[in-house]
Amino acid sequence: MRTEGPSCACGCPSFTLVPDRSLPAAEVEDVVPIEAHGIDPAGNSVGVLLFVQDGYLSEVEVFSFEGSKFAGLPDPGNVRITQWSAPDEVGARYVLNPWP
């Protein structure tokens, strides 16, 4: 796996992935099979989405919450897979494992 550089022009640290297509594609039901959240090097809250296209990793999107600025990619130790609640009576879901 290698990167192809930024995947967005907004200034976020999102980047495109270039998979080895000689390997078999994964059977994936969702375009975004995993969502995570954490903090960047300056302590800003960020979200992380992993995108898959045709069974291969294609992009890592890193986005800010509440208009915070970016201070680079979060350290993997500062990111956790987001666990969501079941929808409530109006369909809203809530993060069950927020950062302290």
Z-matrix of the N, CA and C atoms (Angstrom, degrees):
N
C 1 1.439
C 2 1.520 1 107.78
N 3 1.319 2 114.37 1 136.41
C 4 1.464 3 119.34 2 174.52
C 5 1.521 4 108.18 3 -136.79
N 6 1.311 5 116.33 4 168.01
C 7 1.461 6 120.60 5 178.31
C 8 1.517 7 109.01 6 -104.17
N 9 1.331 8 114.47 7 155.43
C 10 1.461 9 120.12 8 179.43
C 11 1.517 10 110.84 9 -113.62
N 12 1.297 11 118.08 10 7.93
C 13 1.450 12 121.88 11 178.92
C 14 1.513 13 112.17 12 104.17
N 15 1.328 14 115.74 13 -171.98
C 16 1.459 15 120.93 14 -176.65
C 17 1.528 16 112.10 15 -58.77
N 18 1.331 17 115.21 16 144.77
C 19 1.460 18 120.27 17 178.51
C 20 1.520 19 111.65 18 -109.59
N 21 1.323 20 117.27 19 4.42
C 22 1.454 21 121.19 20 -176.04
C 23 1.526 22 108.79 21 -147.52
N 24 1.315 23 117.04 22 148.23
C 25 1.462 24 121.37 23 -178.58
C 26 1.529 25 112.75 24 -100.33
N 27 1.337 26 117.95 25 6.13
C 28 1.470 27 120.60 26 -175.03
C 29 1.529 28 113.15 27 -79.95
N 30 1.316 29 118.61 28 -9.96
C 31 1.457 30 121.67 29 -177.58
C 32 1.516 31 113.73 30 102.98
N 33 1.329 32 116.92 31 -2.90
C 34 1.467 33 120.15 32 177.78
C 35 1.539 34 109.11 33 -75.81
N 36 1.322 35 117.96 34 162.32
C 37 1.466 36 120.35 35 -179.22
C 38 1.536 37 114.57 36 -86.63
N 39 1.338 38 118.28 37 22.67
C 40 1.474 39 120.95 38 178.47
C 41 1.518 40 110.52 39 -64.36
N 42 1.356 41 115.98 40 149.81
C 43 1.461 42 118.58 41 -178.22
C 44 1.518 43 111.53 42 -147.93
N 45 1.333 44 114.88 43 154.71
C 46 1.456 45 123.33 44 -179.76
C 47 1.525 46 109.20 45 -87.92
N 48 1.335 47 116.19 46 142.55
C 49 1.455 48 122.40 47 176.55
C 50 1.520 49 109.58 48 -108.55
N 51 1.319 50 116.16 49 143.42
C 52 1.464 51 121.76 50 177.30
C 53 1.532 52 106.86 51 -117.62
N 54 1.320 53 116.40 52 102.98
C 55 1.467 54 119.70 53 -176.51
C 56 1.522 55 112.47 54 -80.08
N 57 1.294 56 115.34 55 163.41
C 58 1.464 57 122.11 56 173.64
C 59 1.526 58 106.88 57 -84.77
N 60 1.313 59 117.12 58 100.94
C 61 1.462 60 121.44 59 -176.19
C 62 1.529 61 113.15 60 -78.08
N 63 1.334 62 116.88 61 2.60
C 64 1.461 63 118.41 62 172.07
C 65 1.530 64 110.21 63 -78.12
N 66 1.331 65 116.16 64 -14.73
C 67 1.463 66 121.84 65 176.07
C 68 1.526 67 109.01 66 -86.36
N 69 1.320 68 118.01 67 154.23
C 70 1.468 69 119.41 68 -179.69
C 71 1.528 70 111.73 69 -66.46
N 72 1.327 71 115.99 70 145.94
C 73 1.461 72 121.44 71 177.38
C 74 1.528 73 109.74 72 -72.19
N 75 1.308 74 115.84 73 149.26
C 76 1.465 75 121.47 74 177.09
C 77 1.520 76 109.87 75 -82.93
N 78 1.308 77 115.78 76 150.84
C 79 1.457 78 120.60 77 173.51
C 80 1.524 79 107.03 78 -88.38
N 81 1.321 80 115.46 79 105.22
C 82 1.460 81 121.46 80 -175.76
C 83 1.521 82 108.45 81 -126.03
N 84 1.327 83 116.37 82 132.21
C 85 1.463 84 120.70 83 -178.52
C 86 1.519 85 112.91 84 -84.01
N 87 1.323 86 118.23 85 -33.32
C 88 1.458 87 121.85 86 -175.57
C 89 1.517 88 111.38 87 -112.31
N 90 1.334 89 115.63 88 148.06
C 91 1.465 90 121.01 89 175.84
C 92 1.525 91 109.88 90 -66.02
N 93 1.338 92 116.46 91 -32.52
C 94 1.462 93 122.16 92 176.63
C 95 1.528 94 106.99 93 -116.52
N 96 1.329 95 117.22 94 87.83
C 97 1.463 96 119.51 95 -175.82
C 98 1.522 97 114.60 96 -75.89
N 99 1.339 98 116.68 97 -14.20
C 100 1.463 99 118.75 98 -177.21
C 101 1.517 100 109.63 99 -147.03
N 102 1.317 101 115.29 100 142.51
C 103 1.461 102 122.58 101 176.99
C 104 1.518 103 107.31 102 -130.92
N 105 1.314 104 115.52 103 139.53
C 106 1.462 105 120.38 104 -179.63
C 107 1.528 106 108.97 105 -137.31
N 108 1.315 107 115.35 106 170.08
C 109 1.455 108 121.05 107 176.11
C 110 1.522 109 108.08 108 -147.53
N 111 1.335 110 115.51 109 160.18
C 112 1.455 111 119.36 110 -179.32
C 113 1.505 112 111.29 111 179.30
N 114 1.324 113 115.07 112 -152.34
C 115 1.461 114 121.07 113 -179.46
C 116 1.518 115 109.50 114 -131.54
N 117 1.347 116 115.28 115 145.25
C 118 1.458 117 120.25 116 177.76
C 119 1.531 118 109.24 117 -85.63
N 120 1.342 119 119.27 118 -179.26
C 121 1.464 120 120.30 119 -176.60
C 122 1.534 121 115.46 120 -58.71
N 123 1.351 122 117.86 121 -23.01
C 124 1.469 123 120.60 122 178.94
C 125 1.524 124 112.87 123 -94.48
N 126 1.349 125 117.00 124 2.65
C 127 1.443 126 120.38 125 179.56
C 128 1.521 127 114.69 126 88.61
N 129 1.342 128 117.55 127 9.06
C 130 1.458 129 121.39 128 176.93
C 131 1.523 130 109.74 129 -75.53
N 132 1.331 131 116.90 130 141.93
C 133 1.469 132 121.41 131 176.89
C 134 1.521 133 109.72 132 -73.58
N 135 1.323 134 115.75 133 132.62
C 136 1.462 135 121.26 134 178.74
C 137 1.523 136 109.86 135 -135.54
N 138 1.326 137 114.72 136 155.87
C 139 1.451 138 121.63 137 171.14
C 140 1.511 139 108.60 138 -111.46
N 141 1.308 140 116.93 139 154.32
C 142 1.466 141 121.92 140 -179.54
C 143 1.527 142 108.00 141 -134.18
N 144 1.334 143 116.27 142 126.42
C 145 1.459 144 122.10 143 176.53
C 146 1.519 145 108.65 144 -118.29
N 147 1.309 146 116.84 145 136.40
C 148 1.453 147 122.82 146 175.67
C 149 1.524 148 107.07 147 -105.67
N 150 1.330 149 116.69 148 122.01
C 151 1.454 150 121.56 149 -179.34
C 152 1.523 151 110.64 150 -103.04
N 153 1.338 152 115.12 151 145.29
C 154 1.459 153 122.99 152 177.50
C 155 1.517 154 107.79 153 -125.50
N 156 1.333 155 115.59 154 138.04
C 157 1.465 156 121.30 155 176.08
C 158 1.517 157 108.57 156 -131.18
N 159 1.306 158 117.11 157 125.39
C 160 1.472 159 122.99 158 179.86
C 161 1.524 160 112.67 159 56.06
N 162 1.337 161 116.98 160 30.93
C 163 1.451 162 121.17 161 177.71
C 164 1.521 163 115.28 162 86.13
N 165 1.337 164 116.71 163 7.90
C 166 1.470 165 121.36 164 179.60
C 167 1.524 166 109.88 165 -124.81
N 168 1.336 167 116.82 166 145.03
C 169 1.457 168 120.50 167 174.81
C 170 1.520 169 108.47 168 -57.95
N 171 1.345 170 116.93 169 137.29
C 172 1.459 171 118.99 170 -177.07
C 173 1.525 172 113.88 171 -128.71
N 174 1.322 173 118.38 172 -28.62
C 175 1.468 174 119.05 173 -176.72
C 176 1.516 175 110.26 174 -160.53
N 177 1.325 176 115.38 175 149.03
C 178 1.458 177 122.86 176 168.87
C 179 1.528 178 105.86 177 -116.50
N 180 1.328 179 115.69 178 115.83
C 181 1.458 180 120.32 179 178.65
C 182 1.514 181 108.82 180 -102.39
N 183 1.320 182 116.04 181 127.80
C 184 1.455 183 122.25 182 176.86
C 185 1.524 184 106.50 183 -115.76
N 186 1.334 185 117.19 184 123.18
C 187 1.463 186 120.22 185 -176.91
C 188 1.518 187 110.24 186 -129.64
N 189 1.329 188 114.66 187 156.42
C 190 1.460 189 120.09 188 -178.36
C 191 1.522 190 110.57 189 -92.96
N 192 1.305 191 115.67 190 159.39
C 193 1.456 192 123.08 191 174.02
C 194 1.521 193 108.43 192 -107.45
N 195 1.299 194 116.12 193 140.45
C 196 1.459 195 122.03 194 172.85
C 197 1.519 196 112.93 195 55.69
N 198 1.342 197 117.81 196 33.97
C 199 1.454 198 121.58 197 174.97
C 200 1.511 199 115.62 198 72.20
N 201 1.326 200 118.54 199 15.23
C 202 1.463 201 119.85 200 179.33
C 203 1.522 202 110.27 201 -66.80
N 204 1.290 203 116.15 202 158.09
C 205 1.463 204 122.62 203 178.69
C 206 1.520 205 109.02 204 -83.99
N 207 1.336 206 115.37 205 167.55
C 208 1.452 207 120.76 206 177.98
C 209 1.521 208 110.21 207 -104.63
N 210 1.313 209 115.66 208 142.03
C 211 1.463 210 121.33 209 175.34
C 212 1.520 211 108.86 210 -123.72
N 213 1.333 212 116.76 211 35.72
C 214 1.456 213 121.41 212 178.99
C 215 1.510 214 112.38 213 100.04
N 216 1.318 215 114.34 214 -178.21
C 217 1.461 216 120.32 215 179.90
C 218 1.523 217 110.81 216 -71.06
N 219 1.325 218 116.65 217 142.17
C 220 1.462 219 118.17 218 176.38
C 221 1.525 220 110.87 219 -70.05
N 222 1.307 221 116.32 220 147.69
C 223 1.446 222 121.75 221 172.72
C 224 1.527 223 106.94 222 -65.75
N 225 1.343 224 119.07 223 137.82
C 226 1.476 225 119.54 224 179.43
C 227 1.522 226 113.95 225 -53.20
N 228 1.314 227 117.62 226 -29.57
C 229 1.462 228 120.52 227 177.98
C 230 1.518 229 113.43 228 -71.53
N 231 1.335 230 116.71 229 -12.81
C 232 1.458 231 121.93 230 179.60
C 233 1.522 232 112.30 231 -105.62
N 234 1.333 233 116.77 232 22.11
C 235 1.460 234 122.77 233 179.32
C 236 1.523 235 107.66 234 -129.85
N 237 1.320 236 115.66 235 139.84
C 238 1.468 237 119.97 236 175.21
C 239 1.522 238 109.56 237 -134.68
N 240 1.314 239 115.88 238 148.69
C 241 1.463 240 120.89 239 177.32
C 242 1.520 241 107.98 240 -65.06
N 243 1.320 242 115.94 241 130.60
C 244 1.461 243 121.59 242 -177.95
C 245 1.528 244 110.46 243 -73.75
N 246 1.305 245 115.28 244 130.15
C 247 1.467 246 122.03 245 175.08
C 248 1.524 247 107.58 246 -109.88
N 249 1.337 248 115.94 247 122.65
C 250 1.457 249 121.81 248 -175.98
C 251 1.518 250 111.58 249 -102.08
N 252 1.334 251 115.76 250 149.54
C 253 1.454 252 121.48 251 173.04
C 254 1.522 253 109.06 252 -74.95
N 255 1.322 254 115.99 253 167.45
C 256 1.460 255 120.60 254 170.17
C 257 1.527 256 107.11 255 -69.53
N 258 1.319 257 118.12 256 152.51
C 259 1.471 258 119.86 257 177.84
C 260 1.532 259 111.41 258 -60.50
N 261 1.342 260 115.86 259 140.99
C 262 1.458 261 119.27 260 175.88
C 263 1.527 262 109.71 261 -84.55
N 264 1.320 263 117.56 262 -167.84
C 265 1.460 264 121.45 263 -174.33
C 266 1.528 265 114.08 264 -63.36
N 267 1.333 266 117.97 265 -21.29
C 268 1.472 267 120.35 266 177.32
C 269 1.533 268 111.75 267 -105.40
N 270 1.326 269 116.86 268 5.51
C 271 1.456 270 121.19 269 177.23
C 272 1.514 271 115.69 270 92.43
N 273 1.323 272 117.70 271 0.50
C 274 1.466 273 120.88 272 179.74
C 275 1.528 274 110.23 273 -76.91
N 276 1.337 275 115.36 274 141.30
C 277 1.459 276 121.65 275 174.72
C 278 1.520 277 108.44 276 -117.71
N 279 1.320 278 117.85 277 156.46
C 280 1.442 279 122.18 278 -176.63
C 281 1.520 280 110.10 279 -132.11
N 282 1.334 281 115.51 280 148.05
C 283 1.465 282 121.19 281 179.14
C 284 1.533 283 108.18 282 -71.51
N 285 1.329 284 115.92 283 125.67
C 286 1.464 285 121.14 284 -179.03
C 287 1.519 286 113.69 285 -87.84
N 288 1.334 287 116.78 286 -16.33
C 289 1.468 288 119.62 287 -177.14
C 290 1.532 289 111.30 288 -128.69
N 291 1.349 290 118.66 289 60.29
C 292 1.467 291 120.40 290 -179.50
C 293 1.531 292 111.28 291 -68.02
N 294 1.333 293 114.60 292 162.80
C 295 1.469 294 118.95 293 174.38
C 296 1.509 295 107.51 294 -71.56
N 297 1.328 296 116.81 295 146.10
C 298 1.489 297 120.47 296 179.79
C 299 1.515 298 111.98 297 -61.64
